[in-house]
Amino acid sequence: MFKRVPGTKDILPGEVLAWQKLEEKAKQIFSLYNYKEIRPPLIEEASLFNRSLGESAEIVQKQMFLISNKDDLYCLRPEATASVVRAYIENNLHKQTGFVKFYYKGAMFRLERPQKGRLRQFHHLGCEAIGSGDPHLDTEVISLADNLLKAFGLKDYRIKINSLGCLKDKKELSIKLKNSLEAKLEKLCADCKIRFRNNPLRILDCKIESCQEIVRGLQIHDDYLCPECKAHFSKVRAGLEALNINYEISPLLVRGLDYYTRTVFEIAHKDLGAQDALGAGGRYDNLVKELGGPDLGAIGFALGVERVLLVAKSVGEEVLQNRLVYIITLGEPAKSQGLKLLDKLRRAGITSDTDYENKSLKSALRLANDSGAPLVLIVGENELNKDVVTLKDMRLKEQKEVRYDDLLAQIELRLRE
Ligand code: HAM
């Protein structure tokens, strides 16, 4: 028997309702902020991510699903920011509109060790605003993430923010970190010893307790930020305060991807356990240029849908009102009449179905009951002879014969009750 690939999930019909509701709500909220949907492909050239996320990023080092095809090396996208920026440049959107706001939903792939909240195929709901360095945009984007989570019925999440500064400031922070960690190098974990050489910033968000203890003792301040980056960050914070958005400054938040500059943020939820990030994002003011486009600022974020659904227990709980009309036909002549009836109801916008298993009346009624349909139509020999249909109201447990010309009106009336 075949099994699904570890770290992937079948989203079965029973769960799909919650996904659809989440996606619908997201669409509404993104539209409120004037974001337009974009759908980039699921495969890209692998080097797009090497260049965007950085050679030393964990995703690039260990987690890419690579596909080699003759001379080309493709990969299943591990994230969508790089794809969206690639699409923006390749389609010359900067020449048409300049500033754009995109949102996306879809599967991402990372070759990780699967555990609760950590999958190999997972889904992002994300957005990217490209073409502006305005700090008020940072505020808007964080407020958008906050409003999405509120719309999903989530509470008790924490928005952590930090500023990495511009490229120069990031370099300065790296040097400062290296200087203060040099004497403690032997106590760092094996991965952090490599990070010390390649990307010391990543040591700040190492999950190993002994490294975290060393990092806590470092007393990191924002003195690596240049005056412009400091001013940018205080405008973002003032904006969040003006909008009454609760946030915490988290000097250790650095994010694992190279493209980030200035504002970065992460949203954590205590019920998630070890993988506590519901979503994350930040500015990437150099990426558009780095990938061959103009020198434009940009910012975005992505929420992990599976993690949101793990904590958003209420999404999908209000059961959709079942408006199914179930048709039971008895005997061959009734069957073709039933097909015509199904067609008539569907044309009138009424969800309807039948059993196709040629059951007895008793078994078919049991199926209808299991389906949750409030109304059942029965067509047998008796009904065919009288040119009527028996309409059974499953909630009121009553039935009556109805003429064809009155049938739609009767159904609509009862479905409204
Ligand atoms: P990221 O932090 O790598 O950021 O992913 C965003 C969110 O995706 C995480 O906070 C988490 O909820 C979810 N996630 C990540 N990996 C997994 C996994 N293996 N299984 C389940 N959920 C996962 C980005 O990808 C950036 N592109 C976000 C961004 C957009 N920054 C700017 N614009």
Residues whose N, C-alpha, C, O or C-beta is under 5 A from the ligand:
A	BS01	HAM	E79 A80 T81 R110 E112 G117 R118 L119 F122 C127 A277 L278 G279 A280 G281 G282 I299 G300 F301 A302 L303 G304 R307
